[in-house]
C-alpha cells in the first residue's frame, strides 16, 4: 500500500471520533510486558525524507544467492500495477460475500491455479505463509485421524516450518484423546528422507507424515515411495510441502500419493524484502473438504443463469466460538493470492514451465562452476536438485565466506552450521531466474579468492 501520513489534526479528529483522549489511552489495554523493554525507534521521517533514505540505502549493489524458503524471483511489473488498484487493496475476508463478487472471483481463480499445480481436488484461501500452512495441515490430521496423535516431520523440512508445526501442536487435543506430538524423521546420506527409518517409526497412532520436496537442503525427493510406505503402514495423512515453481517440472503431489500439499506462494508474488508479505497455499483431496482451515470459494449460477461466486465453506466458529474452531485464520490473504494468480495468468502453462527450467539450468550451471573450485564439493553429489543446493567448503570457510563476500556486494548463500549441526562447513546456495551468468561467474571468482 502507498505510504500514507496523517497530520496532527487528522489524528485529533480520529481520536475524538472514537472517544479516546490520546494515543496513550488508545493503547492502554495492551499488556505492559509487550513494551518492556520499550521499543527504541528513530524519529519519524517525512515522506520525502523517507524516500531519500531508501534511495541512499539501496545505492550499494548487492547480488543475493540466499534462498532457504524465500527466493529472489522476478515479479512482472504488471502484478504490482494491478494489485495497486484501490478495489484490491484490502486483505479482508468478505463477510458479506454475496456483494463481494470481485474478491470471490479472484480467490476462486487462485484456488483453481493451485489445484492445477498440485493435481489435487480442492484448494482454499487465506493461509498466511508456508509455515502456517504446514502447521494447519498437522493440526487437521491430529484432530481428524482416529486414535492418532503422533505427527512425523522430515528433517529435510525447513527448520522454521518444523518449529511452527510444533507450536500448532502444543497442547492440541486430538482424535486420540491425548495431546499431539511431533517426531522428526532423519535424513539418509543422500540428503533425502531415510525411508527405512520412516517405516520403522510408523504405527496406527501416526496422524500425519509431513515431507518436503525440494527439501530445505535443495534435494528433490521422489515422495511417491515415501507416501506408499505411509499408506501401507498407517492411517496417516500424507502431507507434501512444495515450492510452487518446482511443481511445474516434477511429479505432482497428487501423483506422489499426497493427501495434502502445502507451501508458500512467495516466489510468485513478492520480492524477498522485510520478511513478507507471503501467501500460503493448502490443497487437498475431496474427502478433506469440510476439514480445511480458512475458506473455500465456489462457482455457481444465479437465478438468471449468470455465473456468480459464493463463499461455499467457512467455519462459523472462526469468528464466534474461537475455542471450538478448527482454525482461527480469519483475515484473508486475498491481495497476495491475487498477485500470485496474476503472475500465473501472465506466465500460462508454458511460461511457468520455462521459468522453472530457467531456475533449474542456472542453478546447475552455478553448482558445476562452484564445485570445480579447490576444496569445494557438493554436499550430496548424486542428489537431484531444483534451484538450490548445498556445498561443502573447507573447514571454517563457510563462515568466512558469509563474513567477507557481502562487503563486495555478494551474499553467497546461507551457512548451515546454525541450523544443521551435522553440516558445520556447508553453504546453501540458491540461484533464481534473476541471477545472470555474469553474476554467477562473479560469485565463483569471489569465492575462489576467499578459499
C-alpha positions in Angstrom: 0.0 0.0 0.0 1.2 3.6 -0.7 2.9 5.4 2.1 0.3 7.5 3.9 0.7 10.0 6.7 -1.8 11.8 8.9 -1.4 15.3 10.2 -1.8 16.1 13.9 -5.3 17.4 13.0 -6.2 14.1 11.3 -5.1 12.2 14.4 -7.0 14.5 16.7 -10.2 14.1 14.7 -9.9 10.3 14.7 -9.2 10.1 18.4 -12.1 12.4 19.1 -14.4 10.2 17.0 -13.6 7.0 18.9 -13.7 8.8 22.3 -10.0 8.5 23.2 -8.2 11.3 24.9 -4.9 10.5 23.3 -2.7 7.8 21.7 -1.8 6.5 25.2 -5.4 5.9 26.1 -5.9 4.1 22.7 -3.3 1.5 23.6 -3.9 1.4 27.3 -5.3 -2.1 27.2 -2.1 -3.6 25.7 -0.1 -5.7 28.2 2.8 -3.7 29.5 5.1 -6.7 29.1 4.8 -6.2 25.3 6.6 -2.8 25.7 9.2 -3.9 28.2 11.9 -3.1 27.3 10.5 -0.2 25.3 11.0 -0.3 21.5 13.6 2.3 20.6 12.7 3.7 17.3 14.4 6.6 15.5 12.4 9.9 15.0 9.7 9.7 12.3 10.6 10.9 8.8 8.5 12.9 6.4 7.7 11.2 3.1 10.4 12.9 1.1 13.0 12.1 3.8 11.9 8.5 3.9 12.2 8.2 0.1 15.7 9.8 0.2 16.8 7.5 2.9 15.5 4.4 1.0 17.3 5.6 -2.2 20.6 6.1 -0.2 20.3 2.8 1.5 19.6 0.9 -1.8 22.5 2.5 -3.6 25.1 -0.2 -2.8 24.8 -3.1 -5.2 24.0 -6.5 -3.7 23.7 -9.8 -5.6 22.0 -12.3 -3.4 22.3 -16.1 -3.6 20.2 -16.5 -0.5 17.2 -18.8 -0.6 16.2 -21.0 2.3 12.5 -20.7 1.6 12.5 -17.1 0.3 13.6 -16.6 -3.3 14.5 -13.6 -5.4 12.2 -14.3 -8.3 11.3 -11.8 -11.0 7.7 -10.4 -10.4 6.4 -8.7 -13.5 5.6 -5.0 -13.2 2.0 -5.7 -14.2 1.5 -7.6 -10.9 2.2 -4.5 -8.8 0.3 -2.3 -11.1 -2.8 -4.4 -11.0 -2.9 -5.2 -7.3 -2.3 -1.5 -6.7 -5.8 -0.7 -7.9 -7.9 0.7 -5.0 -10.5 -2.0 -5.2 -7.9 -4.7 -4.5 -6.0 -3.0 -1.7 -7.6 -4.9 1.2 -6.8 -8.3 2.6 -10.1 -8.6 4.5 -12.5 -11.5 4.4 -15.7 -10.9 2.5 -18.1 -11.1 5.5 -21.0 -10.3 3.1 -19.7 -12.4 0.2 -22.8 -12.0 -2.0 -21.8 -8.4 -2.6 -18.1 -9.2 -3.0 -18.2 -10.9 -6.4 -14.8 -9.4 -7.5 -13.0 -10.6 -4.4 -14.6 -14.0 -4.6 -13.7 -14.3 -8.2 -10.0 -13.7 -7.6 -9.9 -16.2 -4.7 -11.7 -18.8 -6.8 -9.1 -18.3 -9.6 -6.3 -18.7 -7.1 -7.8 -21.9 -5.8 -8.1 -23.2 -9.4 -4.5 -22.4 -10.1 -3.3 -24.2 -7.0 -5.4 -27.2 -7.9 -3.8 -27.3 -11.4 -0.3 -27.1 -10.0 -0.8 -29.8 -7.4 -3.2 -32.1 -9.2 -5.4 -32.2 -6.0 -9.1 -31.8 -5.9 -9.6 -28.7 -3.8 -7.7 -25.7 -2.5 -8.6 -22.9 -0.1 -7.5 -19.4 0.6 -6.4 -17.3 3.5 -3.3 -19.1 4.7 -0.7 -16.6 5.8 2.5 -18.4 4.7 4.0 -21.8 4.1 5.0 -22.4 7.7 1.4 -21.8 9.0 0.0 -24.0 6.2 2.2 -26.8 7.4 1.0 -26.2 10.9 -2.6 -26.2 9.8 -2.1 -29.5 8.0 -0.6 -31.1 11.1 -3.5 -29.8 13.3 -6.1 -31.0 10.7 -4.6 -34.5 10.8 -4.2 -34.7 14.6 -7.9 -33.7 15.0 -9.4 -36.0 12.4 -7.4 -39.2 12.1 -9.0 -41.5 14.6 -6.9 -42.5 17.6 -3.8 -40.9 16.3 -1.7 -38.2 17.9 1.9 -38.5 16.5 3.0 -36.3 13.6 6.1 -37.3 11.8 8.1 -34.5 10.2 11.1 -35.0 7.9 14.3 -33.3 9.0 14.5 -32.0 5.4 11.6 -29.7 6.2 12.6 -26.0 6.8 13.7 -25.7 10.4 11.3 -22.8 10.9 8.4 -24.8 9.5 9.2 -27.5 12.0 9.1 -25.0 14.8 5.8 -23.7 13.6 4.3 -27.2 13.4 5.5 -27.8 17.0 3.7 -24.6 18.0 0.5 -25.6 16.4 0.5 -29.0 18.1 1.4 -27.8 21.5 -1.4 -28.7 23.9 -3.7 -29.6 21.0 -6.3 -32.2 21.9 -6.5 -34.6 19.0 -8.7 -37.5 17.9 -6.8 -40.0 20.1 -7.9 -38.1 23.3 -4.3 -37.1 24.1 -2.1 -34.1 23.2 -0.5 -34.3 19.8 3.3 -34.7 19.5 5.9 -34.2 16.8 8.8 -36.5 15.9 11.5 -35.9 13.3 12.4 -38.5 10.6 16.1 -38.3 9.9 17.8 -37.8 6.6 19.8 -40.5 4.8 23.3 -40.0 3.5 21.9 -38.7 0.1 20.1 -35.8 1.8 16.6 -37.3 1.3 14.3 -38.8 3.9 15.5 -42.1 5.3 12.8 -44.4 4.2 13.9 -47.3 6.4 13.7 -45.0 9.5 10.3 -43.7 8.3 8.9 -47.2 8.0 10.2 -48.1 11.5 8.5 -45.0 13.0 5.1 -45.7 11.5 2.3 -47.1 13.6 -1.5 -46.7 13.9 -1.2 -43.7 16.2 0.6 -41.6 13.5 -1.8 -38.9 12.3 0.3 -37.3 9.6 3.7 -37.6 7.8 4.9 -34.2 6.5 7.7 -34.3 4.0 9.1 -31.7 1.6 10.3 -31.7 -2.0 12.5 -30.0 -2.8 13.7 -30.1 0.8 15.5 -27.4 2.8 18.9 -28.7 1.6 17.7 -28.4 -2.0 17.3 -32.1 -2.6 14.3 -33.1 -4.8 12.7 -36.2 -3.2 10.5 -38.6 -5.1 7.9 -38.8 -2.4 5.8 -41.4 -4.1 8.0 -44.1 -2.5 7.7 -42.5 1.0 4.0 -42.0 0.8 3.4 -45.6 -0.4 5.2 -46.7 2.7 3.0 -44.4 4.8 -0.2 -45.8 3.3 0.9 -49.4 3.8 1.8 -49.0 7.4 -0.6 -46.4 8.9 -3.8 -44.4 8.5 -1.8 -41.2 8.5 -2.4 -38.3 6.1 0.5 -37.8 3.6 1.4 -34.1 3.5 3.8 -32.7 0.9 5.5 -29.3 1.3 6.3 -27.9 -2.1 7.8 -25.0 -4.0 5.1 -23.8 -6.5 7.7 -23.2 -9.2 9.2 -26.7 -8.9 5.7 -28.2 -9.3 5.8 -27.0 -12.9 8.6 -29.6 -13.6 8.2 -32.5 -11.3 5.6 -35.1 -10.5 2.5 -33.5 -8.9 1.7 -34.1 -5.3 -1.4 -36.0 -6.3 0.7 -38.3 -8.5 3.0 -38.9 -5.5 0.1 -40.0 -3.4 -0.2 -36.9 -1.2 -3.5 -36.3 0.6 -2.5 -32.6 1.3 0.0 -30.3 -0.4 1.0 -27.0 1.3 3.7 -24.4 0.6 4.4 -20.7 0.1 3.5 -18.7 -3.0 6.2 -16.1 -2.3 8.2 -16.9 -5.5 5.2 -16.0 -7.5 4.0 -12.8 -5.7 6.5 -10.9 -3.7 10.2 -10.0 -3.5 12.4 -11.2 -0.6 12.0 -8.0 1.4 11.2 -7.4 5.0 10.0 -10.9 5.7 6.9 -10.7 3.6 4.1 -10.4 2.8 3.8 -14.0 1.7 0.8 -16.3 0.9 0.5 -19.9 1.9 -1.4 -22.4 -0.2 -3.3 -25.5 1.0 -4.6 -28.1 -1.4 -6.2 -31.5 -0.5 -8.3 -34.4 -1.7 -12.0 -34.0 -1.8 -12.6 -36.2 1.3 -11.0 -33.4 3.4 -13.1 -30.5 2.0 -15.0 -29.9 5.2 -11.9 -30.1 7.4 -9.9 -27.4 5.7 -8.9 -24.2 7.5 -9.8 -20.8 6.1 -12.5 -20.7 3.4 -13.4 -22.2 0.1 -15.0 -20.1 -2.7 -17.2 -22.0 -5.2 -18.6 -21.1 -8.6 -22.3 -21.4 -9.4 -25.1 -19.6 -11.3 -27.7 -17.2 -10.1 -31.5 -17.2 -10.8 -30.9 -15.7 -14.2 -28.3 -18.3 -15.2 -25.3 -16.0 -14.9 -22.0 -17.1 -13.4 -21.5 -16.0 -9.8 -19.4 -16.9 -6.8 -20.2 -17.9 -3.3 -18.3 -18.5 0.0 -19.1 -22.2 -0.1 -17.3 -23.4 3.1 -16.2 -21.3 6.1 -16.4 -22.5 9.7 -18.5 -20.1 11.6 -16.6 -20.8 14.8 -13.6 -19.0 13.4 -15.3 -15.7 14.2 -17.7 -16.5 17.1 -16.7 -19.5 19.2 -13.0 -19.5 18.8 -12.4 -22.2 21.4 -14.3 -24.7 19.2 -12.8 -23.5 15.9 -10.8 -25.9 13.7 -8.7 -22.9 12.7 -8.5 -19.3 13.8 -7.3 -18.0 10.5 -9.7 -15.1 9.8 -8.0 -12.3 7.9 -7.8 -13.1 4.2 -4.5 -13.1 2.2 -6.5 -12.2 -0.9 -4.2 -9.5 -2.1 -1.1 -11.7 -2.2 -3.2 -14.6 -3.6 -4.3 -12.2 -6.3 -0.7 -11.2 -7.0 0.4 -14.8 -7.3 -2.5 -15.6 -9.6 -1.9 -12.6 -11.9 1.7 -13.8 -12.3 0.5 -17.4 -13.1 -2.0 -16.0 -15.6 0.7 -13.9 -17.3 3.0 -17.0 -17.4 0.5 -19.5 -18.5 1.2 -23.3 -18.6 4.1 -22.9 -21.0 5.6 -19.8 -19.3 5.7 -21.3 -15.8 7.5 -24.4 -17.2 10.0 -22.2 -19.0 10.5 -20.2 -15.8 11.1 -23.4 -13.7 13.6 -24.7 -16.3 15.4 -21.4 -16.2 15.8 -21.7 -12.4 17.0 -25.3 -12.9 19.5 -24.6 -15.6 21.1 -21.6 -13.8 21.3 -23.5 -10.5 23.0 -26.4 -12.2 25.5 -24.1 -14.0 26.3 -22.5 -10.7 26.7 -25.8 -8.9 29.1 -27.1 -11.7 31.2 -23.9 -11.6 31.4 -23.7 -7.8 32.0 -27.4 -7.4 35.1 -27.1 -9.6 36.8 -24.8 -7.1 39.6 -26.4 -4.9 38.2 -27.8 -1.7 34.6 -27.3 -2.7 32.3 -30.2 -3.3 28.6 -30.9 -3.4 27.2 -31.9 0.0 25.0 -34.5 -1.8 26.8 -35.2 -5.1 24.2 -37.7 -6.5 21.1 -36.0 -5.4 18.8 -34.1 -7.9 18.1 -30.5 -7.1 15.9 -27.7 -8.5 17.2 -24.1 -7.8 19.1 -24.6 -4.6 22.0 -26.8 -3.5 24.4 -27.3 -0.6 28.2 -27.2 -0.9 30.8 -28.5 1.5 33.6 -25.9 1.9 37.0 -26.3 3.6 36.8 -26.1 7.5 35.9 -22.6 8.6 35.4 -21.2 5.1 31.6 -21.1 5.2 31.5 -18.6 8.0 34.4 -16.7 6.4 32.6 -16.5 3.1 29.5 -15.2 4.8 31.5 -12.5 6.5 33.7 -11.3 3.6 31.7 -11.6 0.4 28.8 -9.3 1.4 31.4 -6.5 1.7 31.9 -6.9 -2.0 28.2 -6.8 -2.7 27.6 -10.5 -2.9 25.5 -12.5 -0.5 26.9 -16.0 -1.2 24.3 -18.2 0.4 23.4 -19.4 3.9 25.8 -21.2 6.2 24.1 -24.3 7.6 26.1 -24.6 10.8 23.4 -22.9 12.9 20.6 -25.0 11.5 22.1 -28.4 10.9 24.9 -29.3 13.3 26.0 -32.2 11.2 26.9 -29.9 8.3 29.2 -27.3 10.0 31.1 -26.3 6.8 28.2 -26.3 4.4 26.8 -23.4 2.4 23.3 -23.4 1.0 23.2 -21.6 -2.4 20.0 -20.5 -4.2 20.1 -19.4 -7.9 16.8 -17.9 -9.1 15.8 -16.7 -12.6 17.1 -13.2 -11.7 20.7 -14.3 -11.4 22.7 -13.8 -14.6 25.6 -15.8 -15.9 27.9 -12.9 -15.2 26.7 -12.7 -11.5 27.2 -16.4 -11.1 30.7 -16.1 -12.5 31.3 -13.2 -10.2 30.3 -15.4 -7.2 32.7 -18.1 -8.4 35.6 -15.6 -8.7 34.9 -14.0 -5.3 34.6 -17.4 -3.5 37.9 -18.6 -5.2 39.7 -15.6 -3.6 38.4 -16.4 -0.2 39.4 -20.0 -0.5 
